[in-house]
Amino acid sequence: MKVLSSLKSAKTRHPDCQIVRRKGKSYVICKTNPRFKARQG
């Protein structure tokens, strides 16, 4: 999982990527390709 300062590019890497907020942190999760996971905050 990458820790990024901006999730804009991470969100557009794959059509299945989606941004979720958990416990004050923003995550990019991708069910079909888990190597695109990222975190911010």
Secondary structure, DSSP 8 states (H G I E B T S, - for coil): -EE-S--HHHHTSSTT-EEEEETTEEEEE-SS-GGG-EEE-
